[in-house]
Amino acid sequence: CSGFTSHVFSQFGFSLPRTSYAQAVAGKKVETEEIQKGDLIFFKGRNSRSRAIGHVGIVISSKGEKIRF
């Protein structure tokens, strides 16, 4: 997932770190109601007991819409 986001962003001239966790700490937090198309959204991985970031997606919905990624 982080490889995909890194590839997509590189097509627009942006360089992202390799892992989803590193991408999360490199960016700035956006409040849920301010999320817009092109933002990255992070969530934990398969281990439900872990609080660590494990996945990342690119938001495709516009600001104010239900969040889709």
C-alpha positions as CSV (number, residue, x, y, z in Angstrom):
1,C,0.0,0.0,0.0
2,S,2.8,2.5,0.8
3,G,4.6,1.5,-2.4
4,F,1.4,2.4,-4.3
5,T,1.0,5.8,-2.6
6,S,4.7,6.5,-3.1
7,H,4.4,5.7,-6.8
8,V,1.3,7.8,-7.3
9,F,2.7,10.8,-5.5
10,S,6.0,10.5,-7.5
11,Q,4.0,10.9,-10.7
12,F,3.1,14.4,-9.4
13,G,6.6,15.3,-8.3
14,F,6.3,14.4,-4.6
15,S,8.7,12.0,-2.8
16,L,7.2,10.0,0.0
17,P,9.0,7.7,2.5
18,R,8.9,4.0,2.0
19,T,6.6,2.8,4.8
20,S,3.1,3.8,5.8
21,Y,4.3,4.7,9.3
22,A,7.1,6.9,7.9
23,Q,4.6,8.5,5.5
24,A,2.3,9.3,8.4
25,V,4.9,10.9,10.6
26,A,6.3,12.9,7.6
27,G,3.0,14.6,7.0
28,K,0.7,16.8,9.0
29,K,-2.5,15.8,10.7
30,V,-5.8,16.9,9.1
31,E,-9.0,16.8,11.0
32,T,-11.6,14.3,9.7
33,E,-14.0,17.0,8.5
34,E,-11.1,18.7,6.5
35,I,-10.1,15.6,4.6
36,Q,-10.1,16.0,0.8
37,K,-9.3,14.3,-2.4
38,G,-5.6,13.4,-2.6
39,D,-5.0,13.3,1.2
40,L,-3.5,10.1,2.6
41,I,-5.5,8.2,5.3
42,F,-3.7,5.8,7.7
43,F,-5.0,2.9,9.7
44,K,-3.7,-0.1,11.6
45,G,-2.8,-3.3,10.0
46,R,-4.2,-6.9,10.4
47,N,-3.2,-7.3,14.1
48,S,-6.2,-5.9,15.9
49,R,-4.2,-5.7,19.1
50,S,-1.6,-3.4,17.6
51,R,-2.0,0.3,17.6
52,A,0.7,0.8,15.0
53,I,0.0,2.2,11.5
54,G,0.0,-0.6,9.0
55,H,-1.8,0.6,5.9
56,V,-2.3,3.8,3.9
57,G,-4.8,4.8,1.2
58,I,-5.4,7.9,-1.0
59,V,-8.7,9.7,-0.4
60,I,-10.8,9.9,-3.6
61,S,-13.8,11.7,-2.1
62,S,-14.2,15.5,-2.1
63,K,-14.2,17.5,1.1
64,G,-17.6,17.1,2.9
65,E,-18.5,13.8,1.3
66,K,-18.4,10.4,3.0
67,I,-14.7,9.4,3.1
68,R,-13.8,7.0,0.3
69,F,-10.2,5.8,-0.5
